[in-house]
């Protein structure tokens, strides 16, 4: 179990003086709603009135963003606008928003997901905004940090390791993650501590296949079980799910490596598994392959995500 709280790249954003805009690139674009809700929650805890407003691409085209944001609110001290992905903006709204940010209203905060790298460059010259483009591990840590703090607010203990497991188990889709967290807290109403056992019992896994069982099959060279699980996973997976699978397998391997380091020897294969005991060399081999899979998933291989995974896994299972 982790003794220190899970780190989060966004924690300082919530605690520090408000910025006119928060731009989340890369994998972090999926956590834009979490950041927006965190800002509103912070203001309300401080006794301020605040509202969260969701804007779509249609809203950007239907209304003048600058005029709407500069119009005073008689009901709220702070207004947080969660915008659609900047890569989806048309030229007109894009220019107007960039012009607005040159002289923003101090009571309005914009949260902008920006999964497109070229679109994110639009904000590099804007003064005063906060911008980050976290990777998969940072996104998981941010979600885990959210879960630990939410559990603490409800009087529950959720360890860092259990929170990271929850993020891996549910997947990096914040609305689903928040819903599963609600179920978990409701289920554990009479319990002071929530762990991995409760998460497996209550929360729905992010995909059709338990990624940690797939990881175990890979670690212990259970060729049949691993490939069967991968093909069932692929039958329902979207392209982004494969990145989550890379992270889940890597996390499982790192946990095994940590155990190996403490024991100083290989870990025997699990009951019913196949192949030899887990070793540092085996862990390094899998992590190297996962790095190559991640690179191929980001383009350039000419293969589908399923093909990328299956080719690499078959080599690891040989």
C-alpha positions as CSV (number, residue, x, y, z in Angstrom):
1,X,0.0,0.0,0.0
2,X,1.1,3.5,-0.7
3,X,1.9,5.7,2.3
4,X,1.8,9.0,0.4
5,X,-1.3,10.3,-1.5
6,X,-1.5,9.6,-5.2
7,X,0.1,12.5,-7.1
8,X,-1.9,14.5,-9.6
9,X,-0.8,16.9,-12.3
10,X,-4.0,18.8,-11.8
11,X,-4.1,19.2,-8.0
12,X,-2.2,22.6,-8.1
13,X,-4.7,23.8,-10.8
14,X,-7.6,23.4,-8.4
15,X,-5.8,24.9,-5.4
16,X,-4.0,27.9,-6.9
17,X,-5.4,31.3,-8.1
18,X,-7.9,30.8,-10.9
19,X,-6.7,31.1,-14.5
20,X,-8.8,32.3,-17.4
21,X,-8.4,28.9,-19.2
22,X,-7.3,25.4,-18.6
23,X,-6.1,23.4,-21.6
24,X,-5.8,19.7,-21.4
25,X,-4.0,17.9,-24.2
26,X,-3.0,14.4,-25.0
27,X,-4.6,11.7,-22.7
28,X,-5.6,14.4,-20.3
29,X,-8.3,15.7,-22.6
30,X,-10.5,12.9,-21.2
31,X,-10.3,14.4,-17.8
32,X,-11.6,17.9,-18.7
33,X,-14.9,17.3,-16.9
34,X,-13.0,16.2,-13.8
35,X,-11.0,19.5,-13.7
36,X,-14.1,21.6,-14.4
37,X,-16.0,19.9,-11.5
38,X,-13.0,20.2,-9.3
39,X,-12.9,24.0,-9.8
40,X,-16.6,24.4,-9.1
41,X,-16.3,22.2,-6.0
42,X,-13.4,24.2,-4.7
43,X,-15.3,27.5,-5.0
44,X,-18.4,26.1,-3.3
45,X,-16.3,24.8,-0.4
46,X,-14.9,28.3,0.0
47,X,-18.5,29.6,0.3
48,X,-18.6,31.1,-3.2
49,X,-21.4,30.6,-5.7
50,X,-20.3,28.8,-8.8
51,X,-21.9,27.0,-11.8
52,X,-20.6,24.5,-14.4
53,X,-21.9,25.1,-17.9
54,X,-21.4,22.6,-20.7
55,X,-21.0,23.9,-24.2
56,X,-21.2,21.9,-27.4
57,X,-19.9,22.7,-30.9
58,X,-23.4,23.8,-31.7
59,X,-23.4,26.3,-28.8
60,X,-20.1,27.8,-30.0
61,X,-21.7,28.4,-33.5
62,X,-25.1,29.5,-32.2
63,X,-23.8,32.1,-29.7
64,X,-21.0,34.6,-29.6
65,X,-18.7,33.1,-27.0
66,X,-17.1,36.4,-26.1
67,X,-20.4,38.2,-25.7
68,X,-21.9,35.4,-23.6
69,X,-18.9,35.1,-21.3
70,X,-18.6,38.9,-20.8
71,X,-22.3,39.2,-19.9
72,X,-22.5,39.5,-16.1
73,X,-24.2,36.8,-14.0
74,X,-26.5,38.0,-11.2
75,X,-26.6,34.5,-9.5
76,X,-23.0,33.2,-9.6
77,X,-19.7,34.6,-8.5
78,X,-17.9,32.1,-10.7
79,X,-18.8,30.5,-14.0
80,X,-16.9,27.5,-15.3
81,X,-17.5,26.7,-19.0
82,X,-16.5,23.2,-20.2
83,X,-16.0,23.4,-23.9
84,X,-15.9,20.8,-26.7
85,X,-12.6,19.5,-27.9
86,X,-10.7,22.4,-29.5
87,X,-9.9,20.2,-32.5
88,X,-13.7,20.3,-33.4
89,X,-14.0,24.1,-33.4
90,X,-14.6,25.9,-36.6
91,X,-12.5,28.9,-37.7
92,X,-15.0,31.6,-36.6
93,X,-15.4,30.5,-32.9
94,X,-11.7,29.7,-32.8
95,X,-10.7,33.2,-33.6
96,X,-13.3,34.7,-31.3
97,X,-12.1,32.6,-28.3
98,X,-8.5,33.4,-28.9
99,X,-9.4,37.1,-29.1
100,X,-11.5,36.8,-25.9
101,X,-8.6,35.2,-24.0
102,X,-6.5,38.4,-24.7
103,X,-8.7,40.2,-22.2
104,X,-10.9,37.6,-20.4
105,X,-13.6,38.2,-17.8
106,X,-12.1,37.5,-14.4
107,X,-15.1,35.6,-13.1
108,X,-15.2,33.2,-16.1
109,X,-13.0,30.1,-16.4
110,X,-12.8,28.0,-19.5
111,X,-11.8,24.3,-19.4
112,X,-10.7,23.2,-22.9
113,X,-10.0,19.6,-23.9
114,X,-7.6,19.6,-26.8
115,X,-6.7,16.1,-28.0
116,X,-5.3,17.4,-31.3
117,X,-1.7,18.5,-31.0
118,X,-2.0,21.2,-33.8
119,X,-5.1,22.7,-32.2
120,X,-3.2,22.9,-28.8
121,X,-0.5,25.0,-30.4
122,X,-3.1,27.8,-30.8
123,X,-2.9,28.4,-27.0
124,X,0.9,28.4,-26.7
125,X,1.1,32.2,-27.0
126,X,-1.9,33.0,-24.8
127,X,-0.8,34.6,-21.5
128,X,-2.1,33.4,-18.2
129,X,-3.6,30.1,-19.2
130,X,-2.6,26.7,-17.7
131,X,-1.8,23.9,-20.0
132,X,-0.8,20.3,-19.7
133,X,-0.6,17.2,-21.9
134,X,-0.2,14.3,-19.5
135,X,0.4,10.7,-20.5
136,X,-1.5,7.6,-19.6
137,X,0.2,7.1,-16.2
138,X,-0.5,10.7,-15.2
139,X,-4.2,10.4,-16.2
140,X,-4.5,7.2,-14.1
141,X,-2.8,9.0,-11.1
142,X,-5.1,12.0,-11.5
143,X,-8.2,9.7,-11.5
144,X,-6.9,7.8,-8.5
145,X,-6.2,11.1,-6.7
146,X,-9.8,12.1,-7.3
147,X,-11.0,8.8,-5.9
148,X,-8.9,9.0,-2.8
149,X,-10.1,12.5,-2.0
150,X,-13.8,11.7,-2.7
151,X,-13.6,8.6,-0.5
152,X,-12.0,10.7,2.3
153,X,-14.9,13.2,2.0
154,X,-17.3,10.3,2.6
155,X,-15.3,9.1,5.6
156,X,-13.8,6.1,3.8
157,X,-10.2,5.0,3.5
158,X,-9.1,4.2,-0.1
159,X,-5.4,3.4,-0.5
160,X,-3.4,4.8,-3.4
161,X,-2.9,1.3,-4.8
162,X,-6.6,0.5,-4.6
163,X,-7.4,3.8,-6.3
164,X,-5.0,3.1,-9.1
165,X,-6.5,-0.4,-9.5
166,X,-9.9,1.2,-9.7
167,X,-8.8,3.6,-12.5
168,X,-7.2,0.7,-14.4
169,X,-10.3,-1.5,-13.8
170,X,-12.9,1.0,-14.9
171,X,-10.9,2.8,-17.5
172,X,-10.0,6.5,-18.2
173,X,-13.6,7.6,-19.0
174,X,-14.4,10.1,-16.2
175,X,-18.2,10.0,-16.3
176,X,-18.2,6.2,-16.0
177,X,-15.4,6.4,-13.4
178,X,-17.4,8.8,-11.3
179,X,-20.5,6.6,-11.6
180,X,-18.6,3.5,-10.5
181,X,-17.1,5.5,-7.6
182,X,-20.6,6.4,-6.5
183,X,-21.6,2.8,-6.5
184,X,-18.5,1.8,-4.6
185,X,-19.1,4.4,-1.8
186,X,-22.7,3.4,-1.5
187,X,-21.8,-0.3,-1.3
188,X,-19.2,0.4,1.3
189,X,-21.4,2.6,3.4
190,X,-20.9,0.5,6.6
191,X,-17.2,-0.1,5.9
192,X,-14.3,2.2,6.9
193,X,-11.9,0.9,4.2
194,X,-12.4,0.1,0.6
195,X,-10.0,-2.2,-1.2
196,X,-9.4,-4.2,-4.4
197,X,-11.8,-6.9,-3.3
198,X,-14.7,-4.5,-3.1
199,X,-13.8,-2.9,-6.4
200,X,-13.9,-6.2,-8.2
201,X,-17.2,-7.1,-6.5
202,X,-19.0,-3.8,-7.2
203,X,-17.5,-2.0,-10.2
204,X,-18.0,-2.9,-13.8
205,X,-14.7,-3.4,-15.6
206,X,-14.0,-1.0,-18.4
207,X,-14.1,-3.8,-21.1
208,X,-15.5,-7.2,-21.7
209,X,-12.3,-8.8,-20.4
210,X,-10.5,-8.4,-17.1
211,X,-7.2,-6.8,-18.2
212,X,-5.4,-8.1,-15.1
213,X,-6.2,-11.7,-15.9
214,X,-5.0,-11.2,-19.4
215,X,-1.8,-9.7,-18.0
216,X,-1.4,-12.7,-15.7
217,X,-1.8,-15.1,-18.7
218,X,0.9,-13.1,-20.6
219,X,3.3,-12.9,-17.6
220,X,3.1,-16.7,-17.1
221,X,3.0,-17.6,-20.8
222,X,-0.5,-19.0,-20.8
223,X,-0.7,-18.7,-24.6
224,X,-4.2,-20.0,-25.1
225,X,-5.8,-18.0,-22.3
226,X,-4.0,-14.8,-23.3
227,X,-4.9,-14.9,-27.0
228,X,-8.5,-15.9,-26.2
229,X,-8.9,-13.0,-23.9
230,X,-7.3,-10.6,-26.3
231,X,-9.7,-11.6,-29.1
232,X,-12.7,-11.2,-26.8
233,X,-11.4,-7.8,-25.8
234,X,-10.9,-6.8,-29.4
235,X,-14.5,-7.8,-30.3
236,X,-15.9,-4.9,-28.2
237,X,-12.9,-2.5,-28.0
238,X,-12.5,1.0,-29.5
239,X,-9.1,2.3,-30.5
240,X,-8.5,4.2,-27.3
241,X,-9.2,1.0,-25.3
242,X,-6.0,-0.5,-26.5
243,X,-3.9,2.3,-24.9
244,X,-5.7,1.5,-21.6
245,X,-4.9,-2.2,-22.0
246,X,-1.2,-1.3,-22.4
247,X,-1.3,0.7,-19.2
248,X,-3.1,-2.1,-17.3
249,X,-0.6,-4.8,-18.4
250,X,2.3,-2.5,-17.6
251,X,1.0,-1.8,-14.1
252,X,0.5,-5.5,-13.4
253,X,4.1,-6.2,-14.5
254,X,5.5,-3.3,-12.4
255,X,3.6,-4.7,-9.3
256,X,5.2,-8.1,-10.0
257,X,8.6,-6.5,-10.3
258,X,8.2,-4.7,-7.0
259,X,7.3,-8.0,-5.3
260,X,10.2,-9.7,-7.0
261,X,12.6,-7.0,-5.7
262,X,11.3,-7.5,-2.1
263,X,11.6,-11.2,-2.3
264,X,14.9,-11.3,-4.2
265,X,13.7,-14.3,-6.4
266,X,11.2,-15.1,-9.1
267,X,7.6,-15.4,-8.3
268,X,6.1,-18.8,-8.9
269,X,3.4,-19.1,-11.5
270,X,-0.2,-18.8,-10.2
271,X,-2.3,-21.9,-9.8
272,X,-3.4,-23.2,-13.1
273,X,-1.0,-21.0,-15.0
274,X,1.6,-22.0,-17.5
275,X,5.3,-21.5,-18.2
276,X,8.1,-20.6,-15.8
277,X,8.1,-18.4,-12.7
278,X,8.1,-14.6,-13.1
279,X,11.5,-13.0,-13.2
280,X,13.0,-9.5,-13.6
281,X,14.1,-10.5,-17.1
282,X,10.6,-11.5,-18.0
283,X,9.2,-8.3,-16.7
284,X,11.7,-6.2,-18.6
285,X,10.9,-8.2,-21.8
286,X,7.2,-7.5,-21.5
287,X,7.7,-3.8,-20.7
288,X,9.9,-3.4,-23.7
289,X,7.3,-5.0,-25.9
290,X,4.6,-2.8,-24.4
291,X,6.6,0.3,-25.3
292,X,6.8,-0.9,-28.9
293,X,3.1,-1.6,-28.9
294,X,2.3,1.9,-27.6
295,X,4.5,3.4,-30.3
296,X,2.8,1.3,-33.1
297,X,-0.6,2.2,-31.8
298,X,0.2,5.9,-32.2
299,X,0.7,5.3,-35.9
300,X,3.2,4.2,-38.5
301,X,2.9,0.5,-38.3
302,X,0.1,0.2,-41.0
303,X,-1.6,-2.5,-38.8
304,X,-4.9,-2.4,-36.9
305,X,-4.6,-2.1,-33.1
306,X,-5.7,-5.8,-32.7
307,X,-3.0,-6.9,-35.1
308,X,-0.3,-4.9,-33.4
309,X,-1.2,-6.5,-30.0
310,X,-1.6,-10.0,-31.3
311,X,1.8,-10.0,-33.2
312,X,3.7,-8.7,-30.1
313,X,1.9,-11.0,-27.7
314,X,2.5,-14.1,-29.7
315,X,6.2,-13.3,-29.6
316,X,6.1,-12.9,-25.9
317,X,4.2,-16.1,-25.5
318,X,6.5,-18.2,-27.6
